[in-house]
Amino acid sequence: MFCSDSVLCESERCQQWSTRVRCADGDWIRGRLLAVQRSAQSTRIVRARMERYAKKHRKIVSPESWKAAAYFAVWTTLPDAFPASQCWSYIVHAGKSNWPSSG
């Protein structure tokens, strides 16, 4: 179940930062990093998945990864004219439409 993205942003669980990434040809692309804090239950699920993967592949989960598991982040080139709440709405709807159907 998805929470209303406006609720996420109004509750200050949604953050955004202006960023840029360098392309292989050396040019820069401007964008934004959007992050939403996961619920406690969702964080537990993600961390358990990380632990299973680490155990299976004989790796150790880094403290940074453990902390990052509490957030869901997306980098986007949607312009600043789109408030963060509209970006989340667009991303969620685009993701649902591209999600493979089961069955």
N, CA and C of each residue as an Amber inpcrd file, in Angstrom:
protein
   309
   0.8470000  -1.1750000   0.0000000   0.0000000   0.0000000   0.0000000
   0.8940000   1.2400000   0.0000000   0.6130000   2.1690000  -0.8860000
   1.3850000   3.3980000  -0.9620000   0.7080000   4.4910000  -0.1520000
   1.5150000   5.2280000   0.5810000   0.9840000   6.4060000   1.2630000
   0.8700000   7.5270000   0.2480000   0.0430000   8.4680000   0.5320000
  -0.0500000   9.6320000  -0.3330000   1.2860000  10.3530000  -0.3100000
   1.8400000  10.6330000  -1.5050000   3.1440000  11.2770000  -1.5610000
   3.1050000  12.6610000  -0.9250000   1.9730000  13.3500000  -0.9750000
   1.9090000  14.6600000  -0.3370000   2.0330000  14.5190000   1.1820000
   1.5120000  13.4200000   1.7340000   1.6520000  13.1780000   3.1690000
   3.1230000  12.9510000   3.5010000   3.8140000  12.1910000   2.6530000
   5.2330000  11.9440000   2.8920000   6.0130000  13.2520000   2.9240000
   5.7550000  14.1340000   1.9780000   6.5160000  15.3750000   1.8970000
   6.1070000  16.3620000   2.9850000   4.8440000  16.4100000   3.3170000
   4.4000000  17.3200000   4.3590000   4.9250000  16.8940000   5.7240000
   5.1380000  15.5990000   5.9150000   5.6150000  15.1190000   7.2110000
   7.1320000  15.1860000   7.3060000   7.7680000  15.7940000   6.3210000
   9.2170000  15.9630000   6.2600000   9.9570000  14.6330000   6.1630000
   9.2770000  13.5980000   5.7110000   9.9530000  12.3320000   5.4510000
  10.5620000  12.3530000   4.0580000  10.1840000  13.3290000   3.2450000
  10.6740000  13.4570000   1.8810000  11.6900000  14.5930000   1.8280000
  12.8540000  14.3200000   1.2890000  13.8930000  15.3380000   1.1500000
  14.3680000  15.3580000  -0.2890000  14.9200000  16.4850000  -0.7190000
  15.4750000  16.5620000  -2.0640000  16.7230000  17.4400000  -2.0670000
  17.6430000  17.1070000  -2.9670000  18.8810000  17.8570000  -3.1230000
  19.1680000  18.0310000  -4.6020000  19.6420000  19.2060000  -4.9950000
  20.0910000  19.4340000  -6.3680000  21.4290000  18.7300000  -6.5400000
  21.5620000  18.0050000  -7.6340000  22.7770000  17.2460000  -7.8850000
  23.1360000  17.3160000  -9.3610000  24.2570000  16.7460000  -9.6980000
  24.6240000  16.5760000 -11.0910000  25.5180000  15.3570000 -11.2020000
  25.4650000  14.7200000 -12.3600000  26.3000000  13.5470000 -12.6100000
  27.0660000  13.7720000 -13.9040000  28.2370000  13.1800000 -13.9610000
  29.0760000  13.3230000 -15.1450000  28.8440000  12.1550000 -16.0910000
  28.6320000  12.4800000 -17.3580000  28.4600000  11.4530000 -18.3920000
  29.8300000  10.9340000 -18.8210000  29.8040000   9.8520000 -19.5710000
  31.0460000   9.2610000 -20.0760000  31.7970000  10.2410000 -20.9760000
  31.0620000  11.1230000 -21.6800000  31.7240000  12.0860000 -22.5710000
  32.2110000  13.3340000 -21.8290000  32.0310000  13.3810000 -20.5110000
  32.5210000  14.5020000 -19.7130000  31.4940000  15.5890000 -19.4430000
  30.3500000  15.5390000 -20.1320000  29.2970000  16.5240000 -19.8810000
  28.6180000  16.2500000 -18.5460000  27.9730000  17.2680000 -18.0210000
  27.2460000  17.1450000 -16.7550000  25.7480000  17.1290000 -17.0160000
  25.0250000  16.3250000 -16.2570000  23.5600000  16.3170000 -16.2990000
  23.0780000  16.7660000 -14.9340000  22.2410000  17.8110000 -14.9210000
  21.6730000  18.2950000 -13.6620000  20.4380000  17.4630000 -13.3210000
  20.2480000  17.2540000 -12.0350000  19.0890000  16.4960000 -11.5910000
  18.8490000  16.7290000 -10.1150000  17.9750000  15.9180000  -9.5750000
  17.6610000  15.9980000  -8.1470000  17.6650000  14.6030000  -7.5580000
  18.1440000  14.5220000  -6.3320000  18.0630000  13.2870000  -5.5710000
  16.9020000  13.4420000  -4.6060000  15.9240000  12.5390000  -4.7230000
  14.7590000  12.5430000  -3.8410000  14.8850000  11.3430000  -2.9150000
  14.6340000  11.5530000  -1.6400000  14.7160000  10.4530000  -0.6720000
  13.5230000  10.5020000   0.2660000  13.0000000   9.3280000   0.5560000
  11.8780000   9.1880000   1.4800000  12.2850000   8.1920000   2.5510000
  12.0200000   8.5260000   3.7870000  12.3240000   7.6130000   4.8830000
  11.3100000   6.4690000   4.8640000  11.8140000   5.2550000   4.9100000
  10.9410000   4.0740000   4.9250000  10.2840000   3.9220000   6.2910000
   9.2000000   3.1710000   6.3180000   8.5740000   2.8290000   7.5960000
   9.4980000   1.8570000   8.3320000   9.2730000   1.6990000   9.6220000
  10.0910000   0.7740000  10.4150000   9.9730000  -0.6480000   9.8750000
   8.7660000  -1.0510000   9.5110000   8.5570000  -2.3980000   8.9930000
   9.2960000  -2.5930000   7.6700000   9.1920000  -1.6340000   6.7760000
   9.8760000  -1.7160000   5.4900000  11.3940000  -1.7520000   5.6790000
  11.8980000  -0.9560000   6.6150000  13.3320000  -0.9420000   6.8970000
  13.7900000  -2.3110000   7.3950000  13.0120000  -2.9300000   8.2710000
  13.3590000  -4.2660000   8.7740000  13.4190000  -5.2880000   7.6380000
  12.4590000  -5.2040000   6.7190000  12.4180000  -6.1380000   5.5900000
  13.6560000  -5.9620000   4.7090000  13.9930000  -4.7300000   4.3990000
  15.1530000  -4.4600000   3.5450000  16.4410000  -4.9150000   4.2320000
  16.5710000  -4.6350000   5.5140000  17.7860000  -5.0400000   6.2410000
  17.9030000  -6.5550000   6.3350000  16.7850000  -7.2400000   6.5170000
  16.8150000  -8.7030000   6.5500000  17.2590000  -9.2520000   5.1950000
  16.7760000  -8.6410000   4.1170000  17.1780000  -9.0570000   2.7690000
  18.6820000  -8.8260000   2.5740000  19.1790000  -7.6820000   3.0680000
  20.6110000  -7.3920000   2.9690000  21.4340000  -8.4300000   3.7390000
  20.9710000  -8.7890000   4.9300000  21.6890000  -9.7780000   5.7430000
  21.7120000 -11.1470000   5.0630000  20.5770000 -11.5570000   4.4710000
  20.5270000 -12.8440000   3.7680000  21.5070000 -12.8470000   2.5970000
  21.5170000 -11.7620000   1.8240000  22.4260000 -11.6680000   0.6830000
  23.8790000 -11.7210000   1.1510000  24.1940000 -10.9550000   2.1930000
  25.5670000 -10.9170000   2.7080000  26.0060000 -12.2920000   3.2000000
  25.1290000 -12.9730000   3.9060000  25.4620000 -14.3010000   4.4230000
  25.6850000 -15.2870000   3.2750000  24.8100000 -15.2400000   2.2890000
  24.9070000 -16.1450000   1.1430000  26.1970000 -15.9180000   0.3670000
  26.6150000 -14.6650000   0.2310000  27.7980000 -14.3260000  -0.5620000
  29.0420000 -14.0640000   0.2860000  28.9500000 -14.4280000   1.5730000
  30.0800000 -14.2730000   2.5030000  30.6280000 -12.8570000   2.5000000
  29.7340000 -11.9250000   2.6670000  30.0920000 -10.5090000   2.7240000
  29.6070000  -9.9240000   4.0370000  30.0080000  -8.6930000   4.2950000
  29.5760000  -7.9740000   5.4910000  28.8120000  -6.7300000   5.0420000
  27.6710000  -6.4780000   5.6580000  26.8970000  -5.2750000   5.3590000
  27.5990000  -4.0920000   6.0280000  27.9360000  -3.0800000   5.2450000
  28.6370000  -1.9180000   5.7950000  27.6920000  -1.0820000   6.6570000
  28.2310000  -0.3310000   7.6040000  27.3940000   0.5600000   8.4120000
  26.6440000   1.5820000   7.5520000  27.2890000   2.0270000   6.4630000
  26.6350000   2.9980000   5.5620000  25.4270000   2.3690000   4.8780000
  25.5770000   1.1280000   4.4150000  24.4540000   0.4400000   3.7700000
  23.3300000   0.1790000   4.7560000  23.6900000  -0.1840000   5.9930000
  22.6990000  -0.4420000   7.0350000  21.8680000   0.8210000   7.2820000
  22.5410000   1.9630000   7.3510000  21.8460000   3.2350000   7.5840000
  21.0100000   3.6260000   6.3640000  21.5570000   3.4410000   5.1630000
  20.8540000   3.8040000   3.9290000  19.5980000   2.9640000   3.7130000
  19.5400000   1.7780000   4.3140000  18.3680000   0.9060000   4.1520000
  17.0950000   1.5410000   4.7040000  17.2380000   2.5440000   5.5290000
  16.0710000   3.2190000   6.1110000  15.4550000   4.2350000   5.1450000
  16.0310000   4.3530000   3.9320000  15.5560000   5.3480000   2.9700000
  15.3750000   4.7170000   1.6030000  14.4640000   5.2960000   0.8320000
  14.2940000   4.9430000  -0.5700000  14.6550000   6.1910000  -1.3510000
  15.5970000   6.0740000  -2.2690000  16.0750000   7.2520000  -2.9980000
  15.9490000   7.0440000  -4.4980000  15.6760000   8.1470000  -5.1920000
  15.5630000   8.1580000  -6.6450000  16.2480000   9.4110000  -7.1600000
  17.0510000   9.2530000  -8.2240000  17.6410000  10.4180000  -8.8750000
  16.8230000  10.6880000 -10.1230000  16.4380000  11.9380000 -10.3340000
  15.5890000  12.2800000 -11.4640000  16.0540000  13.5530000 -12.1400000
  15.7250000  13.6600000 -13.4180000  15.9970000  14.8910000 -14.1610000
  14.7360000  15.7280000 -14.3170000  13.6460000  15.3490000 -13.6430000
  12.4480000  16.1820000 -13.6990000  12.8130000  17.5810000 -13.1970000
  12.3780000  18.6140000 -13.8930000  12.7850000  19.9740000 -13.5280000
  12.2440000  20.4180000 -12.1720000  12.8610000  21.4780000 -11.6300000
  12.4550000  22.0090000 -10.3300000  11.0150000  22.5070000 -10.3310000
  10.4470000  22.7220000 -11.5170000   9.0550000  23.1600000 -11.6020000
   8.1180000  22.0980000 -11.0240000   8.5700000  20.8410000 -10.9970000
   7.8040000  19.7640000 -10.3730000   8.1770000  19.6990000  -8.9010000
   7.2450000  20.0030000  -7.9930000   7.5480000  19.8420000  -6.5650000
   7.8410000  18.3650000  -6.2780000   8.5260000  18.1170000  -5.1900000
   8.8970000  16.7420000  -4.8410000   7.6830000  15.8250000  -4.7940000
   6.5530000  16.3200000  -4.2860000   5.3590000  15.4720000  -4.1980000
   4.8870000  15.0480000  -5.5860000   4.9810000  15.9520000  -6.5770000
   4.5950000  15.5820000  -7.9430000   5.5910000  14.6020000  -8.5410000
   6.8620000  14.7600000  -8.2250000   7.8700000  13.8210000  -8.7190000
   7.5800000  12.4200000  -8.2170000   7.2940000  12.3140000  -6.9050000
   7.0030000  10.9900000  -6.3450000   5.7770000  10.3890000  -7.0030000
   4.7580000  11.2060000  -7.2200000   3.5460000  10.7100000  -7.8520000
   3.8530000  10.1850000  -9.2490000   4.6270000  10.9540000 -10.0150000
   5.0080000  10.5530000 -11.3710000   5.8220000   9.2650000 -11.3430000
   6.8000000   9.1780000 -10.4400000   7.6790000   8.0090000 -10.3570000
   6.8810000   6.7650000  -9.9520000   6.0020000   6.9070000  -8.9550000
   5.1990000   5.7700000  -8.5020000   4.2930000   5.2790000  -9.6170000
   3.6230000   6.1880000 -10.3140000   2.7170000   5.7810000 -11.3880000
   3.4800000   5.1880000 -12.5640000   4.6310000   5.7550000 -12.9020000
   5.4400000   5.2080000 -13.9920000   5.9340000   3.8190000 -13.6170000
   6.3470000   3.6460000 -12.3670000   6.8140000   2.3380000 -11.9060000
   5.7190000   1.2940000 -11.9420000   4.5100000   1.6770000 -11.5510000
   3.3960000   0.7310000 -11.5600000   3.0670000   0.2990000 -12.9770000
   3.1270000   1.2380000 -13.9290000   2.7800000   0.9100000 -15.2990000
   3.8530000   0.0450000 -15.9730000   5.0880000   0.1100000 -15.4800000
   6.1750000  -0.6940000 -16.0610000   6.4430000  -1.9720000 -15.2840000
   5.7470000  -2.1550000 -14.1560000   5.9660000  -3.3320000 -13.3170000
   5.4180000  -4.5660000 -14.0230000   6.2080000  -5.6450000 -14.1040000
   5.6930000  -6.8410000 -14.7720000   4.4920000  -7.4170000 -14.0310000
   3.4930000  -7.8310000 -14.7800000   2.3200000  -8.4090000 -14.1220000
   2.6110000  -9.8540000 -13.7470000   2.0600000 -10.2440000 -12.6220000
   2.2580000 -11.6330000 -12.1770000   1.0480000 -12.4540000 -12.5860000
   1.3130000 -13.4970000 -13.3190000   0.2230000 -14.3750000 -13.6890000
  -0.1210000 -14.2580000 -15.0600000
